[in-house]
Amino acid sequence: MNALKKALGVLWLIAGPAVIFFLVQGAVEHIDPKGTKDINSPVVWIIIIAIFTPIALGLMIFGWYALRGEYDHLPESSSEI
């Protein structure tokens, strides 16, 4: 189980920057001042990127801790905390 946690930690470390990259890439492709749809507005993309960037950073932090082995032993009772 610990090997699975570490493998998923690597996945989260890779997924965080990938999500941010694809969001910025999608924003660059879809922002068009001449466009009439909501997807062409830069305000929508700023809001989306502002919401999902902290989530992606949290995934990266979670992955870093999983990779370091911080979750290898989880407490079984409140006295172990």
N, C-alpha and C positions, 0 to 999 in steps of 0.2 A: 504494500500500500504506500510505503514511503517513496518508492521509486516512481509510482504513479503521480504522487504529489509533486515530486521534483520535475517530472516530465511536463506536467500541466503548468508548473511554474515557468518553464521555458516557453511554453505556448503563450502564457499571459504576457511574458516579457516581449515576445514578438508581436502579439496582437495589439498591444497598446499603441506603439508608434505606427503600425500599419493602419489602424483605424484613423488616427489623426492625419496621416498622409492621404488616405483615400477621401476623407472629408474635405481637405484643402484642395485636392485635385478635382473633386466634383464641383466645388465652389468656383474654381478657376474656369472650368469648362462651361458651367451653366449661367454664370453671371453675365448678363447682356443688357446694357442700358436700353436697347431698342426692343427688348422682349416684353411681351404683354402678360406672361404667366407669372404666378407667384414664385416659381423656382428661379426666375431670372433676377429677382430682387436681391441685392447684397445684404439687406437687413435680415432676411430669413436665414441666409447662410451664416451670418455672424452669430445669430442666436443659436443655431444648430451646433456650430463649432464651439461656442462658449459653454454649452451644456455638456457636450460629449467629451471635451478635452479633460476635465477633471475626472470623469468616469474612466477614461483611458489611462490617465496617470494612476488612478487607484488600482486598476488591473496590473499595471507595471509594478507597483509597490507590493501588491499581493503576490505576484510572481517572484519578485526578488526574495521575499520572506520564505516562500515555498522552496525556492531553489537553495537557499541557505540552510534549510532544515528546521526552521522555527516551528513548523507544524508537525514535526515528527512525533512528539509526545504531547497529546492533548490532555488537560486535566480531567479526571474522572469524578472528582467531587469538589465542592467549593473550598475545602480545606487545602487543596493543592494550589489554589490560586494565590 
